[in-house]
Amino acid sequence: MARRWKDVLKAKPTAHKSPPKGYPKNRSQYADPKRYKYPIDTEQHVRAAWSYIHQAKNRKGYSASELKAIEGRIRAAGKNFGIKFEKDGDSRIPGDAAVRYLDPIEWMDLSRSPDLENLTPVSGLDESIT
């Protein structure tokens, strides 16, 4: 039976019973140690963990206090690697290409339809293709 989209959004984060193969064995090396999620043992893992935890789909199922604890663990690990984080509430790491990912519903204004009559042409395109 196929899962409904609403059920997927409400789902709790899945928990690993043991560390994934090739990842740290110690629970303290994860931002979410209960579920063996978001390893923070290397600089690359810290940057990835910060990016992933700020994706809306990965935040589902966590309480506000759990998210605060996860972000705190990531920040603490990042300081060990010399990563400077932006102020609280900002998901960016300076110099990082990773920015906060938004759900389409968060950024899309559904009350407006696009103005297709007044589109601005993009320069540099071959004008012969019309």
N, C-alpha and C positions, 0 to 999 in steps of 0.2 A: 504494500500500500504506500502510495506517495505521501510524503509529509507536506502539510500545508505551510505556506509562507509564514503565517502568524505563529504557528508552533515553533518554527525555526527561530524567529526573533525572540520568543519568550524562553527559549531553551537555556538551561544553565550551561556554563562552560564545561566541556568534557574534561574528565580527569584521567590522567595516565596513572596506572597502578604502579608503574616503575618508570625510571627515566628512559626516554627514547634512546635507541641505540646510537652511540657516538656522542651523546650529550653528557653533561656532568652528572655524577652519581649522587652528590650531596644535595639535599633539599635546600640548604642555605644558599646555593648558587642559582636560585630561581626567584624571580620577582613574585610568582605565585607558587610557593613551595608545596601547598596542599595538592595541587594538580600537576606539578612538574611542568609548568608553563612559563615562558619568557625567561630563558637562561640569561644570566648577567655575569658570566665568568670571564668574558673577553670584551674589549671595547666594541667590536662589531656586534656582539650579542646585546650589549647595553643599548646601542643605537637602534638595533632592530626591535628590541623589546619596547623601547619608548615609542617607536613608530607604530608598532602593532597594537599596543594598549590604547592608542588614541584613534584607532579605527572604530567606528560606531559598532560594527558587527562583533568586534572582540570585547566591547564594553558591556554588551548585553549579558544579563545574568549575574553581574557583580553588583553588590550594594555600593553606595557612595563611600562607606568606610573601607570596604575591600579595595576599591580603586585607589583611594588615598594611600593605603598601606602599600599597594603594588607600586604606585608612582614613587613613594618614598624610598622603597628598596632600590628602584632603578636609579633614582637621583643619587643615593648613597654610593652605589656601585660606580656610577658615572664619575663621581668626584675622584674615586681611586684611579681612574684612567685619564683625569684631567679634562673631562667633558664639562662644559659650562652650559647650564640650562637657562632658558628665559625665565622670566618671573612666573610665579604661580598662576595657573590657569591658562598658560600659553604652552602649547604642545611642541613648539619648535625647539630644535637645538641649533644654535648659530652655526652657519657653515654647512648645515646638513640639507640634503635635498629632500629629506622626509619632512612633510608637513602634515598637519591634521587632515585626515580624510573625513569628508562629510557625506552623510546619506543624501541622496538626491532630494529628498523631501525637505532637508534642512536648508538647502540653498536655492531650490527651485521655487519661483513665484508662480504658483498654479493659477492665480487669478488673472494673469495676463497671457495673452497669446502673442507669439512673436510677430514683429512688424516686418512682414516679408516684402512689403511694397518699397521700403526705403533702405534697402541693403546697400552698404558701401562696398564697391569692388575692391578686391585685394590687388595691390600693385605687384608687378613682377610676373604675373601670369601671362601665358601666351594668349593674346587677344583673338587669335584665329580659332580658338576652341570656344564656340558659343552655341 
